[in-house]
Amino acid sequence: MRRSTDRIITTHAGSLPRPAELLAQLRAKDAGQNYDQQALVSRVRKSVEEVVHRQAATGIDVVDDGEHSKSSFTAYLRTRLAGLSQTDKPYVANRRTRDYLAFPAVYEEARVMLAARPSAVPRPMAGTRNAACTGPIKYIGYGEVQADVENLRIALKGVKAEDGFITALSPNNLEAFYRNEYYSTEEEYLVALADAMHEEYKAIADSGFILQIDDPQLVTYYDRTPGISIEECRKFIARRVELLNHALRGIPEDRIRFHTCYSTNIAPRAHDLELKHYVDLMLKIRAGAYSIEASNPRHDHEWQVWEEVRLPDGKILIPGMVSHCVSLVEHAELVAQRIVRYAGIVGRENVIAGTDCGFATSAAGDEVHPDVAWAKLQALVEGARLASGQLWRRG
């Protein structure tokens, strides 16, 4: 994993805006509907090449495929895991989060507006919302993950980049999105998911690319489960950390980076689990780097936590320097100030400038506009350049 040895290098959280025509094909695939397989293979490869070149042209150092082979960061595993199938019982998300209960009128208004918004891609993701575990979980996605690896490898030819990474979902989030209708206990189901995802994790790490684990559920569980205490939530997190480490067994830590966040949720957020309540547990994850929300108004102050919590030797922090849930484009000087602040606490060589979350995590239409997303990445690059001038000033 590259470090900021002579300047602050930049990356992002994974997902980048996808073309609408590509999304329609991806959703059909992930929902088990009819689609032109060969046409989709060609379209994905072309889209990955385009998004990699755009990242490089913007100045992003550690790039990925934009998750352009996936309709969302959760639904893609519908075709990579045996044991998941369609059921008659629809998936029902828990809308009554702590924030919903605090601001019901605002969340309902946002839901109605989103449902009424014209879209080139139908909502919701037909089929994927009704999937559940109905049989033994087994990883069968070897061909698909190798296609992801090859698409990124081909796209990177002749491109100036420090490194490449590929994202993969945590067992914790699979548990949240695919309810268990087969295993006799929750524990059996979680272990089965961890064992299956180990196969995808190993394939990515063995390819030479960095493996990024996506695990929003680790910290959104608190908001989405009203009534539980901080201590009860910490017990939930601690067990999921153990299971993730089981899934990561045998993979070198310096090939892994871990990302958690509070999901997209461009709405009032007053009940996010604070970093101070879970940072010690997160740092037990067998990863070489940790990517967290750090720039939006709910978490911009949490740099202070790192004055009390020591980043372990050899580890890298990837704090978000621009946010996915604020439409204002951050000024480059503000980005530079944030970077310098973190570098002053954990060391300049231990900071990679990132984003709070992905800019197209679900393609549900509730992220910032694609033009804003790319403007934010440009601000990130410019801010890193300014910060580097201060942190490596000569003479």
C-alpha positions as a printed NumPy array, in Angstrom:
array([[  0.   ,   0.   ,   0.   ],
       [  1.434,   3.359,  -1.052],
       [  2.14 ,   5.98 ,   1.613],
       [  2.455,   9.769,   1.438],
       [  6.259,   9.758,   1.483],
       [  6.975,  13.022,  -0.352],
       [  3.483,  14.5  ,  -0.768],
       [ -0.082,  13.81 ,   0.325],
       [ -1.589,  11.271,  -2.039],
       [ -5.309,  11.107,  -2.756],
       [ -7.987,   8.469,  -3.157],
       [-11.755,   8.117,  -2.682],
       [-14.216,   5.671,  -1.157],
       [-14.98 ,   3.618,  -4.253],
       [-18.178,   4.302,  -6.155],
       [-18.258,   6.935,  -8.89 ],
       [-21.171,   8.062, -11.1  ],
       [-22.195,   5.437, -13.656],
       [-23.783,   6.071, -17.09 ],
       [-27.564,   5.612, -17.003],
       [-27.583,   3.046, -19.82 ],
       [-25.01 ,   0.965, -17.962],
       [-27.087,   1.074, -14.78 ],
       [-30.142,  -0.341, -16.522],
       [-28.123,  -3.369, -17.683],
       [-26.454,  -3.867, -14.296],
       [-29.745,  -3.786, -12.459],
       [-31.245,  -6.375, -14.778],
       [-28.24 ,  -8.65 , -14.162],
       [-28.23 ,  -8.227, -10.382],
       [-31.995,  -8.81 , -10.228],
       [-31.771, -12.066, -12.178],
       [-33.619, -10.627, -15.187],
       [-32.86 , -11.102, -18.88 ],
       [-29.98 ,  -9.056, -20.262],
       [-27.446,  -9.188, -23.094],
       [-24.448, -10.716, -21.35 ],
       [-21.876,  -9.985, -24.049],
       [-23.094,  -6.413, -24.483],
       [-22.814,  -5.84 , -20.732],
       [-19.278,  -7.266, -20.59 ],
       [-18.175,  -4.846, -23.324],
       [-20.017,  -1.896, -21.799],
       [-18.54 ,  -2.467, -18.338],
       [-14.998,  -2.7  , -19.714],
       [-15.464,   0.534, -21.662],
       [-16.983,   2.306, -18.653],
       [-14.175,   1.175, -16.334],
       [-11.598,   2.448, -18.799],
       [-13.356,   5.805, -18.992],
       [-13.715,   6.248, -15.234],
       [-10.107,   5.219, -14.551],
       [ -8.813,   7.698, -17.124],
       [-10.991,  10.436, -15.663],
       [ -9.691,   9.761, -12.152],
       [ -6.125,   9.979, -13.428],
       [ -6.861,  13.163, -15.384],
       [ -8.373,  14.687, -12.237],
       [ -5.202,  13.828, -10.335],
       [ -6.461,  11.054,  -8.04 ],
       [ -3.505,   8.86 ,  -7.072],
       [ -5.082,   5.616,  -5.836],
       [ -7.888,   4.736,  -8.241],
       [-10.482,   2.019,  -8.728],
       [-13.056,   0.868, -11.263],
       [-15.708,   3.199,  -9.846],
       [-17.719,   0.061,  -9.021],
       [-18.959,   0.201, -12.618],
       [-19.518,  -3.558, -12.718],
       [-22.049,  -3.323,  -9.873],
       [-25.536,  -1.848,  -9.694],
       [-24.912,  -1.064,  -6.035],
       [-22.392,  -1.913,  -3.35 ],
       [-24.757,  -4.551,  -1.913],
       [-26.809,  -5.978,  -4.807],
       [-23.833,  -7.23 ,  -6.833],
       [-23.377, -10.246,  -4.562],
       [-26.769, -11.594,  -5.557],
       [-25.022, -13.358,  -8.466],
       [-21.788, -14.198,  -6.608],
       [-23.173, -16.181,  -3.7  ],
       [-25.031, -19.468,  -3.96 ],
       [-27.772, -19.679,  -1.343],
       [-29.349, -16.308,  -2.123],
       [-32.626, -16.438,  -4.028],
       [-35.88 , -14.628,  -4.648],
       [-38.65 , -14.972,  -2.076],
       [-42.261, -13.834,  -1.911],
       [-41.533, -11.82 ,   1.198],
       [-40.273,  -8.354,   0.237],
       [-37.288,  -6.752,   1.895],
       [-38.474,  -3.983,   4.219],
       [-35.905,  -1.441,   5.315],
       [-36.233,   0.011,   8.771],
       [-37.193,   3.612,   8.037],
       [-37.827,   4.454,  11.673],
       [-34.258,   5.273,  12.519],
       [-33.317,   7.593,  15.352],
       [-33.01 ,  10.408,  12.837],
       [-36.355,   9.596,  11.238],
       [-38.034,   9.682,  14.64 ],
       [-36.406,  13.059,  15.335],
       [-37.268,  14.571,  11.918],
       [-40.211,  12.571,  10.494],
       [-41.622,  15.368,   8.343],
       [-38.275,  16.034,   6.69 ],
       [-37.592,  12.37 ,   5.898],
       [-41.103,  11.78 ,   4.561],
       [-40.874,  14.832,   2.333],
       [-37.531,  13.632,   0.967],
       [-38.96 ,  10.151,   0.301],
       [-41.926,  11.549,  -1.654],
       [-39.706,  13.879,  -3.679],
       [-37.31 ,  11.058,  -4.564],
       [-40.127,   8.757,  -5.639],
       [-41.548,  11.478,  -7.891],
       [-38.219,  12.415,  -9.476],
       [-37.85 ,  11.358, -13.132],
       [-35.187,   8.715, -13.612],
       [-33.584,   7.001, -16.565],
       [-33.357,   3.861, -14.439],
       [-36.453,   2.342, -12.755],
       [-36.692,   2.316,  -8.949],
       [-36.479,   0.309,  -6.81 ],
       [-34.014,  -2.358,  -7.901],
       [-36.534,  -4.928,  -8.935],
       [-35.723,  -8.352,  -7.572],
       [-32.693,  -7.552,  -5.463],
       [-34.863,  -6.233,  -2.625],
       [-36.637,  -9.588,  -2.305],
       [-33.535, -11.768,  -2.108],
       [-32.847, -13.799,   1.025],
       [-30.653, -16.659,   2.179],
       [-32.632, -19.809,   1.419],
       [-29.809, -22.361,   1.167],
       [-26.138, -23.012,   2.009],
       [-24.   , -19.934,   1.341],
       [-21.114, -20.59 ,  -1.042],
       [-18.984, -18.234,  -3.095],
       [-19.447, -18.752,  -6.851],
       [-18.313, -15.375,  -8.143],
       [-14.775, -16.293,  -9.208],
       [-15.387, -15.375, -12.841],
       [-16.942, -12.041, -11.943],
       [-14.24 , -10.958,  -9.513],
       [-11.548, -11.926, -12.016],
       [-13.353,  -9.837, -14.627],
       [-13.215,  -6.89 , -12.19 ],
       [ -9.475,  -7.443, -11.761],
       [ -8.801,  -7.685, -15.493],
       [-10.954,  -4.674, -16.343],
       [ -9.047,  -2.524, -13.861],
       [ -5.689,  -3.918, -14.981],
       [ -6.432,  -3.158, -18.631],
       [ -7.779,   0.322, -17.821],
       [ -4.617,   1.19 , -15.874],
       [ -2.271,   0.492, -18.788],
       [ -0.507,   3.724, -19.655],
       [ -2.288,   5.596, -16.863],
       [ -0.378,   7.544, -14.227],
       [ -1.575,   6.248, -10.857],
       [  0.112,   5.304,  -7.598],
       [ -2.045,   2.24 ,  -6.968],
       [ -5.373,   0.553,  -7.672],
       [ -8.042,  -0.832,  -5.347],
       [-11.198,  -2.916,  -5.634],
       [-14.075,  -2.796,  -3.165],
       [-15.899,  -5.734,  -1.587],
       [-18.807,  -5.875,   0.846],
       [-18.409,  -6.946,   4.466],
       [-20.263,  -9.985,   5.876],
       [-21.935,  -7.545,   8.275],
       [-23.708,  -5.741,   5.432],
       [-24.73 ,  -8.964,   3.748],
       [-26.441,  -9.937,   6.977],
       [-28.324,  -6.637,   6.942],
       [-29.506,  -6.806,   3.325],
       [-30.151, -10.523,   2.863],
       [-32.255, -11.914,   5.685],
       [-31.579, -15.444,   6.875],
       [-34.245, -18.046,   6.085],
       [-31.974, -21.094,   6.138],
       [-29.452, -21.232,   8.993],
       [-30.687, -22.21 ,  12.433],
       [-28.825, -19.401,  14.209],
       [-27.568, -15.92 ,  13.421],
       [-24.049, -17.039,  14.329],
       [-24.06 , -19.86 ,  11.771],
       [-25.251, -17.466,   9.1  ],
       [-22.581, -14.875,   9.906],
       [-19.77 , -17.444,   9.832],
       [-21.034, -18.807,   6.51 ],
       [-21.04 , -15.296,   5.037],
       [-17.541, -14.614,   6.36 ],
       [-16.192, -17.873,   4.919],
       [-17.756, -17.161,   1.529],
       [-16.528, -13.571,   1.326],
       [-13.01 , -14.728,   2.226],
       [-12.86 , -16.124,  -1.305],
       [-13.571, -12.753,  -2.904],
       [-11.226, -10.917,  -0.544],
       [ -8.369, -13.305,  -1.282],
       [ -8.915, -13.098,  -5.045],
       [ -8.644,  -9.308,  -4.956],
       [ -5.621,  -9.212,  -2.67 ],
       [ -3.847, -11.944,  -4.665],
       [ -4.348,  -9.911,  -7.844],
       [ -1.938,  -7.245,  -6.638],
       [ -4.622,  -4.622,  -6.116],
       [ -5.6  ,  -3.222,  -2.728],
       [ -8.696,  -4.777,  -1.184],
       [-11.15 ,  -2.292,   0.318],
       [-13.784,  -3.648,   2.69 ],
       [-17.013,  -1.637,   2.671],
       [-18.864,  -1.791,   5.993],
       [-21.33 ,   1.07 ,   6.616],
       [-23.469,  -1.213,   8.809],
       [-20.744,  -1.224,  11.446],
       [-21.658,   2.327,  12.469],
       [-25.14 ,   2.86 ,  10.99 ],
       [-26.521,   0.062,  13.162],
       [-26.846,   2.473,  16.082],
       [-29.05 ,   4.943,  14.199],
       [-31.053,   2.174,  12.546],
       [-31.778,   0.394,  15.831],
       [-33.543,   2.881,  18.1  ],
       [-33.588,   1.86 ,  21.721],
       [-30.229,   0.164,  21.983],
       [-27.558,   1.672,  24.205],
       [-24.023,   2.626,  23.212],
       [-22.733,  -0.394,  25.122],
       [-25.128,  -2.746,  23.325],
       [-24.021,  -1.277,  20.015],
       [-20.374,  -1.773,  20.958],
       [-21.075,  -5.461,  21.593],
       [-22.635,  -5.692,  18.128],
       [-19.587,  -3.999,  16.589],
       [-17.077,  -6.122,  18.513],
       [-18.596,  -9.372,  17.255],
       [-18.729,  -8.1  ,  13.659],
       [-15.079,  -7.074,  13.889],
       [-14.201, -10.632,  14.968],
       [-16.14 , -12.066,  12.032],
       [-14.532,  -9.687,   9.549],
       [-11.087, -10.636,  10.825],
       [-12.063, -14.272,  10.319],
       [-12.976, -13.449,   6.726],
       [ -9.648, -11.629,   6.243],
       [ -7.519, -14.456,   7.631],
       [ -4.271, -15.068,   5.802],
       [ -4.408, -11.832,   3.801],
       [ -1.536,  -9.412,   4.519],
       [ -2.767,  -6.35 ,   6.371],
       [ -0.891,  -3.996,   4.062],
       [ -3.089,  -5.234,   1.18 ],
       [ -6.3  ,  -4.237,   3.001],
       [ -8.029,  -0.956,   3.712],
       [-11.276,  -0.709,   5.654],
       [-14.06 ,   1.793,   4.967],
       [-17.015,   2.609,   7.165],
       [-19.449,   5.507,   6.981],
       [-23.012,   6.536,   7.776],
       [-24.407,   5.786,   4.285],
       [-25.548,   8.428,   1.822],
       [-28.467,   9.938,   3.726],
       [-28.507,  13.534,   2.483],
       [-30.907,  14.509,   5.242],
       [-30.837,  15.602,   8.899],
       [-28.343,  13.489,  10.808],
       [-28.255,  14.124,  14.537],
       [-27.771,  10.566,  15.793],
       [-24.701,   9.204,  14.028],
       [-22.627,   7.   ,  16.303],
       [-19.689,   9.173,  17.315],
       [-16.171,   8.1  ,  16.387],
       [-15.086,   8.101,  20.03 ],
       [-17.561,   5.298,  20.745],
       [-16.165,   2.807,  18.218],
       [-12.662,   3.867,  17.131],
       [-10.911,   1.4  ,  19.457],
       [-12.956,  -1.474,  18.048],
       [-12.387,  -0.38 ,  14.436],
       [ -8.626,  -0.338,  14.976],
       [ -8.783,  -4.053,  15.856],
       [ -9.713,  -4.834,  12.245],
       [ -6.839,  -6.47 ,  10.38 ],
       [ -6.317,  -3.675,   7.89 ],
       [ -3.445,  -1.436,   6.907],
       [ -5.619,   1.649,   6.477],
       [ -8.913,   3.008,   7.801],
       [-11.237,   5.213,   5.73 ],
       [-13.78 ,   7.251,   7.715],
       [-16.131,  10.222,   7.426],
       [-14.3  ,  13.322,   8.618],
       [-15.42 ,  16.361,   6.633],
       [-19.189,  16.798,   6.8  ],
       [-20.686,  19.06 ,   9.488],
       [-21.536,  16.104,  11.726],
       [-17.983,  14.758,  11.879],
       [-15.612,  17.598,  10.991],
       [-14.749,  18.063,  14.67 ],
       [-13.7  ,  14.462,  15.245],
       [-10.073,  15.079,  14.304],
       [ -9.72 ,  15.755,  18.023],
       [-10.339,  12.078,  18.766],
       [ -6.925,  11.273,  17.285],
       [ -5.263,  13.455,  19.888],
       [ -6.418,  10.902,  22.459],
       [ -6.393,   7.718,  20.365],
       [ -3.063,   6.56 ,  18.955],
       [ -3.006,   5.327,  15.377],
       [ -1.11 ,   2.008,  15.573],
       [  2.388,   1.892,  14.106],
       [  2.452,   1.146,  10.408],
       [ -1.223,   2.021,   9.891],
       [ -2.634,   4.66 ,   7.542],
       [ -5.613,   6.958,   8.126],
       [ -7.816,   7.935,   5.164],
       [-10.06 ,  10.69 ,   6.535],
       [-12.709,  12.098,   4.233],
       [-11.632,  15.589,   3.165],
       [-14.694,  16.213,   0.979],
       [-18.215,  15.01 ,   1.678],
       [-20.724,  13.008,  -0.364],
       [-23.738,  14.452,   1.479],
       [-23.099,  18.187,   1.09 ],
       [-23.676,  19.757,  -2.327],
       [-21.367,  22.697,  -1.652],
       [-17.982,  22.091,  -3.275],
       [-15.288,  22.404,  -0.627],
       [-12.674,  25.113,  -1.149],
       [ -9.2  ,  23.71 ,  -1.817],
       [ -7.781,  25.762,   1.054],
       [-10.285,  24.221,   3.461],
       [ -9.296,  20.77 ,   2.222],
       [ -5.635,  21.68 ,   2.775],
       [ -6.363,  22.869,   6.316],
       [ -8.074,  19.598,   7.135],
       [ -5.201,  17.542,   5.733],
       [ -2.567,  19.543,   7.625],
       [ -4.576,  19.143,  10.832],
       [ -4.625,  15.344,  10.547],
       [ -0.992,  15.192,   9.435],
       [ -0.003,  17.169,  12.506],
       [ -1.582,  14.553,  14.759],
       [ -0.864,  11.17 ,  13.126],
       [  2.086,  12.106,  10.889],
       [  2.093,  13.276,   7.282],
       [  3.287,   9.89 ,   5.982],
       [  0.306,   8.225,   7.674],
       [ -2.399,  10.289,   5.922],
       [ -4.03 ,   9.656,   2.562],
       [ -6.655,  12.243,   1.627],
       [ -9.973,  10.588,   0.834],
       [-13.718,  11.163,   0.642],
       [-16.382,  10.586,   3.281],
       [-18.201,   7.986,   1.19 ],
       [-18.795,   6.973,  -2.42 ],
       [-20.507,   9.28 ,  -4.861],
       [-22.759,   6.622,  -6.385],
       [-23.174,   3.947,  -3.739],
       [-26.639,   2.777,  -4.71 ],
       [-27.433,   4.697,  -7.872],
       [-30.72 ,   5.515,  -6.18 ],
       [-30.554,   9.141,  -7.207],
       [-30.015,  10.519,  -3.713],
       [-26.322,  11.38 ,  -4.018],
       [-24.838,  14.673,  -5.169],
       [-24.972,  15.357,  -8.908],
       [-22.162,  13.709, -10.931],
       [-20.791,  17.115, -11.923],
       [-20.573,  18.058,  -8.242],
       [-18.89 ,  14.75 ,  -7.409],
       [-16.102,  15.339,  -9.919],
       [-15.725,  18.958,  -8.785],
       [-15.261,  17.702,  -5.225],
       [-12.568,  15.276,  -6.356],
       [-10.813,  18.123,  -8.13 ],
       [-10.953,  20.163,  -4.917],
       [ -9.521,  17.17 ,  -3.05 ],
       [ -6.559,  16.991,  -5.436],
       [ -5.912,  20.723,  -5.292],
       [ -6.204,  20.734,  -1.502],
       [ -3.698,  17.88 ,  -1.259],
       [ -1.293,  19.842,  -3.462],
       [ -1.571,  22.886,  -1.195],
       [ -1.16 ,  20.777,   1.933],
       [  1.89 ,  19.039,   0.485],
       [  3.513,  22.414,  -0.11 ],
       [  3.112,  23.2  ,   3.564],
       [  4.041,  19.784,   4.951],
       [  7.117,  19.244,   2.775],
       [  8.233,  22.873,   2.501],
       [ 11.939,  23.127,   1.664],
       [ 14.344,  25.75 ,   3.037]])
